[in-house]
Amino acid sequence: MVDWQSPAEVAKDGAAFSKFMHTLLGLYIWEFVTSLDFDWQFISGKKRFRWPLIFYFAGRYCLFFALIGIAIALNVTTPVNCQSLYTFNQVLGNAAIGLASINLSLRTIAVWSQNRYIVVPLIVIILGHWSFLLHGILLKAEWVPGTGCVITSTSNRILAISFIYSMTFDFTVLCLTGWKLAFPSNGRSKLITLIFGDGLIYFIIAFLANLLATIFMLLNLNAVMSIIANVPAAIASTIVACRAVRRLTNYTAQGPEVFATTTQGSTLAFRSNLTHTSRRISMKKGDHVHVQVDTFTDQGDKPLGEYDATGKIIKGDEFDPEAQIISDEFKRPPY
């Protein structure tokens, strides 16, 4: 049986931890670089910045700098203040985990069209989550000559509670999103179809990543093995949450949404860019026929198009929708 607490085993686990962290750093840098075009569209002003994206950028860059800090801690060859360095990494890493959960929650809020009975409880859960994530210094590290920065102890109890909370939180938003996708109250809109197409995989990955980290912490094999799954959990949660944000932010309705008139489809902008006008055309041919034309225009951008009462898209710059509808109606046989 392996003696997990022996110095030889701890040193072996430390070497494996170092190699594993470098692999994860490479993975995240690849994900980071391949999605920089999305960031640049907002930095350059090509797209309008919306407040929910604060959590996206904060989580994305917090994890990036945390991984850079971990790489420094693992490769530094001259004496440094290891405790301060690992505290920096811990704070940014925990922040990335919390922000990933917030980003997934925003996706759930969008699915539920900002229903206050969903929004308020989620905000309360988020505040509780951050109270654990920012509890304090949960690990100790020191400089060992000839070895470098070494983690000497971890507060497994608080870490486990934090990850169990994260896991429960992600499971909650998973259930809320799954319920809305399975039982839409007003039909399945294009937004609902988009998220259903993801197959809830983003939520499931985040949940399983936190579950794995929790298991290692509860096993408490040694100081290294207790936290070896923390970084993978943070990376997995951040990647899937950021991808979810990009998917939902890039979403643009190309046709009529299937929602009741009192409910608006919602994206991560959390306010509609569309102005809606209705025109009712009356004509007489035997009986009165009323045709309603709904026009949706994206404020600040080009018009998205016009749709008739059946949802048919009316296209063409020179096209006169009213004239065409009137013409079509008079081509019909008498009632």
TIZA-990329 format. One record per atom (N, C-alpha, C, O): x, y, z. Coordinates in steps of 0.05 Angstrom, whole numbers, padded with zeros to 5 digits, always signed. Each point is the difference from the previous one (the first is absolute). Example, Ala and Ser with C-alpha at 12.3 -4.5 7.8 and 13.67 -1.06 7.14 Angstrom:
<lodos>
+00264-00114+00156;-00018+00024+00000;+00018+00024+00000;+00021+00000+00013;-00028+00021-00027;+00016+00024+00001;-00015+00022+00014;+00010+00022+00004;
</lodos>
This chain:
<lodos>
+00017-00024+00000;-00017+00024+00000;+00018+00025+00000;+00020+00001+00014;-00028+00019-00029;+00016+00025-00003;-00002+00016+00026;-00022+00005+00010;+00045+00003+00000;+00001+00019+00023;+00000+00028-00011;+00021+00011-00007;-00044+00001+00005;-00003+00026-00013;+00013+00022+00015;+00006+00021-00011;+00000-00025+00037;+00011+00021+00016;+00031-00001+00001;+00013+00018+00012;-00001-00038-00024;+00029-00003+00001;+00013+00022-00017;-00011+00008-00021;+00034+00002+00029;+00014+00021-00015;+00005-00008-00029;-00002+00017-00018;+00009-00042+00013;+00006-00009-00027;-00026+00001-00017;+00002+00009-00023;-00024-00017+00034;-00025+00001-00015;-00009+00029-00005;-00010+00006-00022;+00014+00011+00042;-00008+00028-00003;+00017+00013-00022;-00010+00015-00017;+00036-00022+00016;+00018+00011-00020;-00008-00010-00028;+00000+00014-00020;-00008-00040+00019;-00009-00012-00026;-00025+00014-00009;-00003+00006-00024;-00016-00002+00042;-00025+00013-00007;+00005+00029-00008;-00014+00010-00018;+00033+00003+00031;+00007+00027-00007;+00010+00003-00029;-00007+00018-00014;+00024-00038+00006;+00010+00000-00027;-00022-00005-00020;-00001+00013-00021;-00018-00031+00028;-00023-00005-00018;-00018+00025-00002;-00010+00007-00021;+00007+00007+00044;-00016+00024+00001;+00012+00021-00018;-00015+00014-00015;+00041-00011+00015;+00014+00020-00016;-00005-00005-00030;-00007+00018-00015;+00011-00043+00007;-00004-00007-00029;-00029+00004-00008;-00006+00009-00022;-00012-00017+00040;-00029+00003-00006;-00008+00029-00003;-00015+00006-00018;+00026+00012+00035;-00007+00028-00002;+00011+00012-00026;-00014+00017-00012;+00037-00025+00003;+00010+00010-00025;-00017-00009-00024;-00004+00016-00019;-00006-00040+00021;-00018-00010-00021;-00026+00016-00001;-00010+00008-00021;-00001-00002+00045;-00025+00015+00002;+00005+00029-00009;-00018+00012-00012;+00041-00001+00018;+00007+00027-00009;+00000+00001-00030;-00011+00019-00012;+00023-00038-00001;+00000-00001-00029;-00028-00002-00012;-00007+00012-00020;-00010-00029+00033;-00027-00003-00009;-00016+00026+00002;-00014+00008-00019;+00018+00006+00041;-00016+00025+00004;+00011+00022-00019;-00016+00016-00010;+00042-00015+00006;+00011+00020-00018;-00011-00004-00028;-00007+00019-00015;+00005-00045+00006;-00012-00006-00026;-00029+00010-00001;-00008+00013-00019;-00008-00019+00039;-00027+00010+00001;-00002+00030+00001;-00017+00012-00013;+00035+00000+00028;+00001+00029+00003;+00006+00014-00027;-00013+00019-00008;+00034-00029-00006;+00008+00013-00025;-00020-00004-00022;-00006+00018-00016;-00006-00042+00014;-00019-00005-00021;-00026+00015+00002;-00016+00001-00018;+00011+00011+00042;-00025+00015+00003;+00006+00030+00005;-00018+00015+00008;+00042-00006-00014;+00007+00028+00004;-00016+00018-00019;-00004+00024+00006;-00004-00034-00029;-00015+00017-00019;-00026+00010+00012;-00008+00022-00006;-00004-00039+00023;-00025+00009+00014;+00006+00024+00018;-00014+00019+00000;+00036-00021+00016;+00007+00021+00018;+00006+00026-00016;-00008+00022+00008;+00022-00025-00030;+00009+00023-00016;-00024+00015-00011;+00002+00025-00003;-00023-00038-00003;-00024+00013-00011;-00011+00021+00019;-00011+00020-00008;+00013-00026+00034;-00009+00018+00021;+00021+00021+00007;-00007+00023+00004;+00032-00031-00004;+00022+00018+00006;+00002+00022-00021;+00004+00023+00005;-00007-00031-00030;+00002+00018-00023;-00026+00016-00005;+00000+00019-00016;-00021-00026+00030;-00025+00015-00003;-00017-00010-00023;-00021+00013-00006;+00028-00035-00006;-00017-00011-00022;-00026-00010+00011;-00021+00001-00015;+00021-00010+00039;-00025-00009+00013;-00005+00017+00025;+00020+00008+00013;-00044-00004-00006;-00007+00016+00024;+00003-00017+00025;-00009-00022+00001;+00023+00034+00018;+00005-00015+00025;-00025+00001+00018;-00012+00021+00003;+00005-00044+00007;-00023-00003+00019;+00010-00008+00027;+00020-00015+00002;-00033+00024+00019;+00010-00005+00027;+00004-00029+00008;+00018-00006+00015;-00035-00013-00025;+00006-00028+00008;+00027-00011-00009;+00010-00019+00011;+00002+00033-00032;+00026-00009-00010;+00022+00006+00020;+00023-00009-00003;-00029+00026+00023;+00021+00005+00021;+00008-00026+00013;+00024-00005+00005;-00043-00013+00001;+00006-00025+00012;+00016-00019-00018;+00017-00015+00008;-00023+00017-00034;+00014-00016-00020;+00029+00008-00001;+00018-00018+00003;-00012+00044-00006;+00028+00008-00002;+00015-00004+00026;+00023-00007+00000;-00037+00013+00023;+00013-00004+00026;+00009-00029+00004;+00022-00005+00008;-00041-00013-00013;+00006-00029+00004;+00022-00010-00018;+00018-00015+00008;-00020+00024-00033;+00019-00009-00021;+00029+00009+00007;+00019-00016-00002;-00016+00041+00010;+00027+00010+00005;+00010-00006+00028;+00024-00002+00005;-00042-00001+00015;+00008-00009+00026;+00013-00027-00001;+00022-00005+00012;-00034-00014-00027;+00012-00026-00002;+00026+00000-00016;+00019-00014+00007;-00017+00031-00027;+00024+00003-00016;+00024+00008+00018;+00021-00012-00001;-00025+00033+00017;+00021+00009+00017;+00006-00019+00024;+00023-00002+00009;-00044-00012+00000;+00005-00021+00020;+00018-00022-00010;+00018-00009+00014;-00023+00001-00039;+00016-00021-00012;+00029+00009-00005;+00019-00015+00003;-00016+00041-00010;+00027+00011-00003;+00014+00000+00027;+00024-00007+00001;-00038+00014+00020;+00011-00001+00027;+00008-00028+00008;+00021-00003+00013;-00037-00017-00019;+00007-00027+00007;+00025-00009-00016;+00017-00013+00011;-00016+00021-00036;+00024-00007-00016;+00025+00012+00012;+00021-00012+00000;-00023+00037+00009;+00023+00013+00013;+00008-00015+00025;+00024-00004+00005;-00044-00003+00012;+00006-00014+00025;+00013-00027-00005;+00016-00009+00016;-00023-00004-00038;+00011-00026-00006;+00028+00001-00013;+00014-00020+00000;-00007+00043-00011;+00025+00001-00015;+00021+00020+00011;+00022+00001-00010;-00030+00014+00031;+00019+00019+00011;+00024-00014+00012;-00002-00021+00013;+00026+00033-00017;+00025-00013+00009;+00014+00017+00022;+00019-00009+00011;-00029+00033-00006;+00011+00016+00021;-00020+00004+00022;-00024+00000-00006;+00032+00004+00031;-00019+00002+00022;-00020+00023-00004;+00008+00022-00006;-00033-00028+00010;-00022+00019-00001;-00018-00004+00023;+00002-00020+00015;-00021+00038-00011;-00020-00003+00020;-00022-00018-00010;-00019+00008-00013;+00023-00034+00018;-00018-00020-00011;-00029+00003+00010;-00019-00005-00014;+00017+00013+00040;-00027+00003+00011;-00016+00022-00014;-00023-00004-00006;+00036+00026+00000;-00014+00022-00014;-00007-00009-00028;-00022+00007-00010;+00040-00021-00003;-00005-00009-00028;-00024-00019-00001;-00017+00002-00017;+00017-00021+00036;-00022-00019+00000;-00027+00012+00009;-00021-00009-00008;+00023+00029+00025;-00024+00015+00008;-00012+00014-00024;-00024+00000-00004;+00041+00013-00012;-00008+00013-00025;-00014-00020-00018;-00021+00005-00011;+00034-00028+00007;-00012-00021-00017;-00026-00010+00010;-00019-00005-00015;+00017+00002+00042;-00025-00010+00012;-00023+00019-00004;-00022-00008-00007;+00028+00034+00012;-00022+00020-00002;-00010+00002-00028;-00024+00000-00005;+00042+00001-00015;-00009+00002-00028;-00013-00026-00009;-00019+00000-00015;+00030-00023+00024;-00012-00026-00008;-00028-00003+00011;-00018-00009-00014;+00014+00016+00040;-00027-00001+00012;-00019+00020-00013;-00023-00006-00004;+00034+00029-00003;-00017+00020-00014;-00009-00011-00027;-00023+00004-00008;+00041-00018-00006;-00007-00012-00026;-00023-00021+00003;-00018-00001-00016;+00020-00015+00038;-00021-00020+00005;-00027+00014+00005;-00020-00008-00011;+00021+00029+00028;-00025+00014+00006;-00011+00014-00025;-00025+00000-00003;+00041+00012-00013;-00009+00014-00024;-00010-00019-00021;-00019+00006-00014;+00030-00030+00013;-00010-00021-00018;-00029-00007+00007;-00017-00003-00017;+00012+00000+00043;-00027-00007+00009;-00019+00023-00006;-00023-00004-00007;+00032+00029+00010;-00016+00023-00006;-00007+00000-00030;-00023+00005-00008;+00042-00010-00009;-00005+00000-00029;-00020-00022-00008;-00017+00005-00017;+00019-00028+00030;-00020-00021-00006;-00027+00009+00011;-00021-00007-00012;+00020+00021+00034;-00025+00010+00011;-00013+00020-00018;-00024+00000-00004;+00041+00017-00009;-00011+00020-00019;-00013-00014-00023;-00020+00010-00011;+00031-00032+00003;-00012-00016-00022;-00028-00010+00009;-00019+00000-00016;+00018-00009+00041;-00026-00010+00010;-00020+00023+00002;-00024-00003-00007;+00033+00026+00016;-00017+00024+00002;-00010+00007-00028;-00024+00008-00002;+00041-00010-00018;-00009+00007-00027;-00021-00020-00009;-00020+00009-00013;+00023-00034+00019;-00020-00020-00008;-00027+00006+00013;-00021-00004-00013;+00022+00012+00038;-00025+00006+00015;-00010+00028-00005;-00018+00009+00014;+00030+00006-00033;-00009+00027-00007;+00000+00018+00024;-00018+00016+00004;+00038-00018+00013;+00005+00017+00023;-00023+00000+00020;-00007+00020+00012;-00005-00044-00009;-00021-00003+00020;+00010+00006+00028;+00020-00013+00008;-00032+00031+00006;+00011+00009+00026;-00001-00023+00021;+00016+00001+00019;-00034-00020-00023;-00001-00023+00019;+00024-00018-00005;+00006-00017+00017;+00007+00019-00039;+00025-00014-00005;+00024+00017+00006;+00020-00010+00012;-00021+00036-00019;+00023+00017+00003;+00007+00005+00029;+00024-00002+00008;-00043+00008+00009;+00005+00007+00028;+00013-00024+00015;+00020+00004+00013;-00032-00028-00014;+00014-00023+00013;+00028-00005-00010;+00018-00007+00016;-00014+00010-00042;+00027-00004-00011;+00020+00020+00011;+00023-00006+00005;-00032+00031-00002;+00018+00021+00011;+00007-00007+00029;+00023+00003+00008;-00042-00012+00007;+00006-00008+00028;+00020-00024+00001;+00018+00001+00016;-00022-00020-00034;+00018-00023-00001;+00028+00009-00008;+00020-00009+00010;-00018+00028-00029;+00026+00011-00009;+00015+00013+00023;+00024-00004+00003;-00039+00020+00013;+00013+00014+00022;+00010-00020+00021;+00022+00003+00011;-00037-00024-00006;+00009-00021+00018;+00025-00015-00011;+00018-00007+00015;-00018+00003-00041;+00023-00013-00013;+00026+00016+00004;+00020-00011+00007;-00022+00037-00011;+00023+00017+00002;+00010+00003+00029;+00023+00005+00005;-00041-00008+00014;+00008+00001+00028;+00019-00023+00007;+00017+00003+00017;-00020-00026-00030;+00018-00022+00004;+00025+00003-00017;+00022-00006+00010;-00025+00015-00034;+00023+00003-00018;+00021+00020+00011;+00024-00003-00004;-00034+00024+00017;+00018+00021+00010;+00003-00002+00031;+00004+00019+00013;-00006-00044-00003;+00001-00004+00029;+00027+00007+00012;+00001+00011+00022;+00020-00016-00036;+00027+00006+00010;+00021-00017-00013;-00006-00014-00019;+00030+00014+00031;+00022-00016-00011;-00005-00029+00007;+00000-00007+00024;-00002-00010-00043;-00007-00028+00004;+00023-00019-00005;-00003-00024+00003;+00026+00035-00011;+00023-00018-00003;+00025+00016+00008;+00001+00024-00001;+00019-00039+00010;+00026+00012+00008;+00022-00012-00018;+00000-00024-00006;+00018+00042-00001;+00023-00008-00017;+00025+00013+00011;-00001+00022+00011;+00023-00034-00016;+00026+00012+00008;+00022-00008-00019;-00003-00019-00015;+00025+00034+00016;+00022-00005-00017;+00018-00022+00012;+00008+00002+00023;-00002-00023-00039;+00017-00021+00009;+00025+00000-00018;-00003-00004-00024;+00027+00009+00035;+00024+00001-00016;+00004-00025-00016;-00002-00022+00010;+00008+00025-00036;+00004-00023-00017;-00025-00011-00012;+00001-00016-00019;-00024+00025+00029;-00026-00010-00010;-00017+00022-00012;-00011-00002-00022;+00010+00025+00036;-00017+00022-00008;-00023+00004+00018;+00001-00008+00024;-00023+00019-00034;-00024+00004+00016;-00014-00026+00004;-00005-00015-00019;-00002+00009+00044;-00012-00026+00006;-00025+00006+00017;+00001+00016+00019;-00023-00029-00026;-00025+00002+00016;+00003-00018+00024;+00004-00024-00002;-00006+00036+00026;+00005-00015+00025;-00026-00009+00013;+00000-00021+00013;-00022+00036-00016;-00025-00008+00012;-00023+00013-00014;+00003+00021-00012;-00027-00033+00014;-00024+00012-00012;-00023-00003+00020;-00001-00018+00016;-00017+00037-00017;-00024-00001+00017;-00022-00014-00016;-00017+00012-00013;+00018-00039+00015;-00018-00016-00016;-00030+00004+00006;-00017-00002-00018;+00011+00008+00043;-00028+00003+00008;-00013+00023-00015;-00022-00004-00012;+00034+00027+00013;-00012+00023-00014;+00001-00004-00030;-00020+00007-00014;+00042-00018+00003;+00001-00005-00028;-00022-00019-00009;-00012+00004-00021;+00008-00025+00037;-00021-00020-00007;-00027+00013+00000;-00017-00004-00018;+00011+00021+00039;-00025+00013+00001;-00004+00019-00024;-00022+00001-00011;+00043+00013+00003;-00002+00018-00023;-00007-00015-00025;-00016+00009-00016;+00030-00032+00011;-00005-00015-00024;-00027-00015+00001;-00013-00003-00021;+00005-00006+00044;-00027-00012+00003;-00021+00021-00006;-00020-00006-00014;+00024+00030+00024;-00018+00022-00006;-00001+00006-00030;-00022+00003-00012;+00046-00002-00001;+00001+00005-00028;-00014-00022-00016;-00015+00005-00019;+00019-00030+00028;-00013-00023-00013;-00030+00002+00002;-00015-00005-00019;+00005+00012+00043;-00029+00002+00004;-00011+00024-00016;-00022-00002-00011;+00037+00023+00010;-00008+00024-00015;-00003-00007-00029;-00020+00006-00013;+00041-00019+00001;-00001-00008-00028;-00023-00020-00005;-00012+00001-00021;+00007-00019+00040;-00022-00019-00004;-00027+00014+00001;-00018-00008-00015;+00016+00029+00031;-00025+00016+00001;-00006+00013-00027;-00022-00001-00010;+00043+00015-00001;-00005+00014-00025;-00004-00021-00023;-00014+00006-00019;+00027-00029+00022;-00005-00022-00019;-00029-00008+00000;-00012-00003-00021;+00001-00001+00045;-00028-00009+00002;-00019+00022-00010;-00019-00006-00014;+00025+00031+00021;-00018+00022-00009;+00001+00003-00030;-00021+00004-00013;+00044-00006+00001;+00002+00002-00029;-00013-00024-00013;-00014+00003-00020;+00019-00027+00030;-00012-00024-00011;-00030+00001+00001;-00013-00009-00019;+00002+00018+00041;-00029+00002+00003;-00012+00019-00021;-00020-00006-00013;+00033+00029+00010;-00011+00019-00020;+00002-00010-00028;-00017+00005-00017;+00039-00019+00011;+00003-00011-00027;-00020-00023-00005;-00009-00003-00023;+00004-00013+00043;-00018-00023-00003;-00029+00009-00001;-00016-00012-00013;+00009+00033+00029;-00028+00008+00002;-00002+00030-00005;-00007+00015+00019;+00013-00005-00043;-00003+00028-00006;-00029+00009+00003;-00018-00014-00010;+00013+00036+00023;-00028+00009+00006;-00014+00011-00025;-00024-00002-00002;+00039+00013-00016;-00012+00013-00023;+00012-00009-00027;+00004+00015-00018;+00001-00041+00017;+00012-00010-00024;+00030+00002+00000;+00012+00012+00018;+00001-00024-00037;+00029+00000-00001;+00011+00021-00019;-00004-00002-00024;+00016+00023+00036;+00011+00022-00016;+00027-00009-00012;+00010-00021+00006;+00001+00039-00023;+00026-00006-00011;+00021+00000+00022;+00020-00015-00002;-00023+00032+00022;+00018+00000+00022;+00000-00026+00015;+00021-00011+00007;-00045+00000-00002;-00003-00025+00014;+00013-00023-00017;+00013-00017+00010;-00018+00018-00036;+00011-00020-00018;+00031+00001+00000;+00013-00021-00001;-00002+00045+00002;+00029+00004+00001;+00011-00015+00024;+00019-00015-00002;-00030+00021+00025;+00011-00011+00025;-00006-00030+00001;+00016-00016+00011;-00039+00007-00021;-00006-00028-00001;+00020-00015-00017;+00007-00023+00005;+00002+00037-00027;+00019-00012-00017;+00027-00006+00014;+00014-00018-00008;-00008+00034+00028;+00024-00005+00016;-00003-00026+00016;+00020-00010+00010;-00044+00001-00007;-00005-00025+00015;+00007+00003+00029;+00005-00021+00013;-00005+00045-00002;+00007+00005+00028;+00028-00009+00007;+00006-00003+00024;+00010-00002-00044;+00026-00012+00005;+00018+00019+00016;+00017-00010+00016;-00020+00036-00020;+00016+00019+00015;-00005-00003+00030;+00019-00001+00016;-00044-00001-00008;-00007-00003+00028;+00010-00026+00012;+00010-00001+00022;-00013-00020-00038;+00009-00027+00010;+00030-00001+00004;+00009-00011+00020;+00006+00023-00039;+00029+00000+00003;+00009+00015+00025;+00017-00009+00015;-00029+00033-00010;+00006+00015+00024;-00006-00015+00025;+00015+00000+00019;-00038-00014-00019;-00008-00015+00024;+00019-00023+00005;+00009-00004+00023;-00001-00011-00044;+00018-00023+00004;+00028+00009+00008;+00013-00013+00016;-00004+00036-00026;+00026+00010+00007;+00002+00007+00029;+00019-00006+00014;-00040+00019-00004;-00001+00007+00029;-00003-00025+00017;+00010-00001+00022;-00025-00019-00032;-00003-00025+00015;+00027-00014+00003;+00006-00010+00022;+00010+00009-00043;+00026-00013+00001;+00018+00014+00020;+00014-00013+00016;-00014+00040-00016;+00017+00015+00019;-00009-00005+00029;+00016-00002+00018;-00042+00000-00014;-00011-00005+00027;+00009-00027+00010;+00007-00003+00023;-00008-00017-00040;+00008-00027+00007;+00029-00001+00010;+00006-00012+00020;+00012+00025-00035;+00028+00000+00008;+00005+00015+00026;+00016-00009+00016;-00032+00030-00011;+00004+00014+00025;-00011-00016+00023;+00012+00001+00022;-00034-00015-00025;-00011-00016+00021;+00018-00024+00006;+00001-00009+00023;+00012-00002-00043;+00019-00022+00005;+00024+00009+00017;+00010-00016+00016;-00001+00041-00020;+00021+00011+00016;+00025-00018+00001;+00009-00007+00022;+00001-00001-00045;+00023-00018-00001;+00025+00014+00009;+00015-00011+00017;-00009+00034-00027;+00022+00017+00009;-00005+00028-00010;-00020+00006-00014;+00038+00013+00021;-00004+00028-00006;-00002+00005-00030;-00015+00017-00009;+00030-00033-00007;+00000+00004-00029;-00024-00013-00013;-00014+00013-00016;+00008-00037+00023;-00022-00015-00012;-00027+00013+00007;-00020-00004-00014;+00018+00018+00037;-00025+00012+00008;-00009+00022-00019;-00023+00006-00003;+00043+00007-00010;-00007+00023-00018;+00007-00006-00029;-00003+00018-00016;+00011-00042+00010;+00009-00005-00028;-00023+00002-00020;+00005+00006-00023;-00030-00010+00032;-00023+00002-00019;-00013+00028+00001;-00019+00005-00015;+00030+00013+00032;-00012+00027+00002;+00003+00016-00026;-00018+00012-00010;+00043-00012+00000;+00006+00015-00024;-00015-00011-00024;-00012+00016-00015;+00011-00043+00010;-00017-00010-00021;-00029+00008+00002;-00013+00006-00020;+00003-00005+00045;-00028+00008+00004;-00004+00029-00008;-00020+00007-00013;+00039+00010+00021;-00002+00028-00006;+00001+00005-00030;-00015+00015-00012;+00034-00030-00002;+00003+00003-00029;-00024-00010-00015;-00010+00013-00018;+00000-00037+00026;-00023-00011-00014;-00024+00018+00003;-00015+00006-00019;+00010+00004+00044;-00023+00017+00005;+00002+00026-00015;-00020+00010-00012;+00044+00002+00011;+00004+00026-00013;-00003-00003-00030;-00013+00016-00013;+00024-00037+00001;-00001-00004-00029;-00029-00004-00009;-00009+00013-00018;-00006-00030+00032;-00028-00005-00009;-00017+00024+00006;-00018+00006-00016;+00023+00008+00038;-00016+00024+00006;+00005+00022-00021;-00019+00013-00009;+00045-00009+00002;+00006+00020-00020;-00011-00007-00027;-00009+00017-00015;+00010-00043+00008;-00011-00008-00026;-00031+00004+00000;-00011+00008-00020;-00001-00013+00043;-00029+00005+00002;-00006+00030-00004;-00020+00006-00014;+00036+00011+00026;-00004+00029-00003;+00003+00008-00029;-00016+00015-00011;+00037-00025-00002;+00005+00008-00028;-00022-00010-00018;-00009+00014-00018;-00001-00038+00023;-00022-00011-00016;-00025+00017+00003;-00013+00007-00020;+00007+00000+00044;-00025+00015+00005;+00003+00029-00008;-00020+00012-00009;+00044+00000+00012;+00004+00028-00009;-00001+00002-00030;-00010+00020-00010;+00020-00039-00004;+00000+00000-00029;-00027-00006-00012;-00004+00003-00024;-00014-00012+00041;-00026-00008-00009;-00016+00025-00010;-00001+00020+00014;-00009-00022-00038;-00017+00022-00011;-00024-00013-00013;+00002-00018-00016;-00025+00027+00024;-00025-00012-00011;-00002+00005-00030;+00002+00023-00008;-00005-00044-00007;-00003+00003-00029;-00029-00004-00009;-00007+00000-00023;-00011-00004+00043;-00028-00004-00006;-00016+00006+00024;+00011+00008+00021;-00038-00011-00022;-00017+00007+00022;+00004-00019+00023;+00003-00024-00003;-00003+00036+00028;+00003-00016+00024;-00028-00011+00008;-00020+00014-00004;+00020-00038+00015;-00025-00011+00008;-00003+00004+00030;+00005-00017+00016;-00014+00041-00008;-00005+00008+00027;-00026+00014+00001;-00009+00012-00020;-00004-00013+00043;-00024+00015+00004;+00006+00030-00002;+00024+00008+00004;-00044+00009-00009;+00006+00028-00004;+00009+00013+00025;+00013+00022-00001;-00018-00034+00024;+00010+00012+00026;+00028-00010+00007;+00011+00009+00020;+00000-00026-00036;+00026-00011+00006;+00019+00005-00023;-00007-00005-00023;+00031+00016+00029;+00019+00005-00021;+00022-00020+00001;+00009-00008+00021;+00000-00001-00045;+00023-00017-00001;+00024+00016+00010;+00002+00024-00005;+00016-00037+00019;+00022+00014+00013;+00026-00013-00008;+00003-00024-00001;+00017+00041-00004;+00027-00009-00002;+00016+00012+00022;-00011+00013+00018;+00038-00016-00019;+00016+00011+00021;+00002+00030+00000;+00011+00012+00018;-00023+00001-00038;-00002+00029+00001;-00019+00009+00022;+00001+00022+00010;-00020-00040-00003;-00020+00004+00020;-00018+00024-00005;-00013+00011+00019;+00013-00002-00043;-00021+00019-00008;-00002-00003-00030;+00020-00004-00014;-00043+00007+00004;-00004-00004-00029;+00010+00023-00016;-00005+00023+00007;+00019-00029-00029;+00009+00021-00019;-00022+00005-00021;+00004+00017-00017;-00025-00032+00019;-00020+00001-00021;-00023+00018+00007;-00010-00002+00022;+00003+00019-00041;-00025+00016+00003;-00021-00014-00016;+00004-00008-00023;-00027+00007+00034;-00022-00015-00012;-00023+00018-00007;-00009+00015+00017;+00000-00015-00041;-00023+00015-00008;-00019-00019-00015;+00008-00018-00014;-00034+00024+00018;-00020-00016-00014;-00017+00018-00018;-00007+00022+00008;+00001-00032-00032;-00017+00014-00018;-00022-00018-00009;+00004-00022-00008;-00029+00032+00011;-00023-00016-00007;-00012+00012-00026;-00007+00024-00001;+00004-00040-00018;-00010+00008-00026;-00028-00011-00004;-00004-00024+00003;-00014+00040-00010;-00027-00009-00003;-00008+00004-00029;+00008+00019-00014;-00023-00038+00004;-00010+00002-00028;-00027-00015-00001;-00006-00016+00017;-00008+00021-00036;-00027-00012-00002;-00002-00015-00026;+00004+00011-00022;-00011-00035+00025;-00007-00016-00024;-00019-00021+00010;+00008-00023+00007;-00033+00029-00006;-00020-00018+00011;-00001+00004+00030;-00019+00011+00011;+00039-00021+00003;+00003+00004+00029;+00025+00016+00005;+00017+00004-00017;-00016+00006+00042;+00024+00015+00008;+00023-00019+00005;-00004-00021+00014;+00027+00027-00025;+00024-00017+00005;+00021+00018+00013;+00006+00022-00010;+00004-00030+00033;+00020+00015+00014;+00027-00015+00000;+00001-00023+00007;+00019+00036-00017;+00027-00011+00000;+00018+00017+00016;+00003+00024-00004;+00010-00036+00024;+00019+00015+00017;+00028-00006-00008;+00008-00023-00003;+00008+00045-00001;+00028-00003-00007;+00017+00009+00023;-00003+00022+00010;+00020-00039+00000;+00018+00006+00022;+00027+00006-00011;+00012-00016-00015;-00001+00040+00022;+00026+00008-00009;+00019+00001+00023;-00006+00011+00021;+00029-00023-00024;+00021-00001+00021;+00025+00015-00011;+00010-00008-00021;-00001+00028+00035;+00023+00015-00009;+00020+00000+00023;-00007+00006+00022;+00032-00012-00028;+00022+00001+00019;+00010+00028+00002;+00010+00011-00019;-00014+00001+00043;+00009+00028+00004;+00030+00002-00002;+00014-00016+00013;-00005+00035-00029;+00029+00004-00003;+00012-00018-00021;+00023+00005-00008;-00037-00025-00001;+00010-00018-00021;-00021-00001-00022;-00019+00015+00000;+00024-00032-00019;-00018-00001-00023;-00025-00015+00007;+00000-00016+00018;-00023+00021-00032;-00024-00014+00005;+00003-00030-00004;+00014-00009-00018;-00027-00006+00036;+00003-00029-00002;-00020-00012-00020;+00004-00022-00009;-00026+00037+00003;-00019-00010-00019;-00028+00004+00009;-00005+00010+00022;-00014-00017-00039;-00028+00002+00006;-00013-00027-00003;+00008-00016-00017;-00028+00011+00034;-00013-00026+00000;-00030+00004+00000;-00010+00018+00014;-00004-00034-00029;-00029+00002+00000;-00011-00016+00023;+00015-00011+00016;-00042+00009-00014;-00013-00013+00023;+00006-00029+00001;-00003-00012+00022;+00011+00000-00044;+00007-00029+00001;+00029-00005+00005;+00009-00023+00001;+00007+00045+00002;+00028-00004+00005;+00016-00001-00025;+00025-00005+00001;-00037+00011-00024;+00015-00001-00026;+00017+00025-00002;-00009+00022+00005;+00034-00025-00013;+00019+00022-00002;-00005+00015-00026;-00002-00012-00021;+00000+00038+00023;-00004+00017-00023;+00028+00012-00007;+00010+00015+00017;+00001-00020-00040;+00027+00008-00006;+00000+00020-00023;-00020+00004-00014;+00043+00010+00010;+00004+00018-00022;-00002+00029+00008;-00019+00008+00013;+00040+00008-00021;+00000+00028+00007;-00022+00016-00014;-00012+00018+00011;+00006-00026-00037;-00019+00015-00015;-00028-00012+00004;-00020+00009-00013;+00018-00028+00030;-00025-00015+00003;-00020+00016+00017;+00008+00009+00021;-00032-00006-00030;-00021+00014+00016;-00018-00021+00013;-00017-00012-00014;+00021+00006+00040;-00015-00021+00012;-00030+00004+00001;-00015-00019-00004;+00007+00044+00008;-00029+00005+00001;-00013-00005-00027;-00021-00012-00002;+00034+00021-00019;-00011-00003-00027;-00001-00030-00007;-00020-00009-00012;+00041-00006+00019;+00000-00028-00006;-00021-00015+00015;-00013-00017-00011;+00009+00024+00037;-00020-00014+00016;-00028+00006-00011;-00016-00018-00002;+00011+00043-00005;-00026+00007-00011;-00005-00014-00027;-00021-00011-00005;+00043+00010-00011;-00002-00014-00026;-00006-00030+00005;-00018-00011-00014;+00031-00001+00032;-00004-00029+00006;-00028-00005+00010;-00012-00020-00007;+00002+00038+00024;-00026-00004+00011;-00022+00002-00021;-00019-00016+00001;+00022+00034-00021;-00020+00002-00020;+00002-00022-00021;-00018-00003-00016;+00040-00012+00016;+00002-00023-00018;-00015-00024+00011;-00005-00019-00015;-00002+00020+00040;-00014-00022+00012;-00029-00002-00011;-00011+00020-00007;+00000-00044+00006;-00028-00002-00008;-00019+00012+00021;+00008+00002+00023;-00032+00006-00031;-00018+00012+00019;-00007-00021+00022;+00001-00024-00004;-00006+00035+00028;-00006-00018+00023;-00029-00009-00003;-00010-00015+00018;
</lodos>
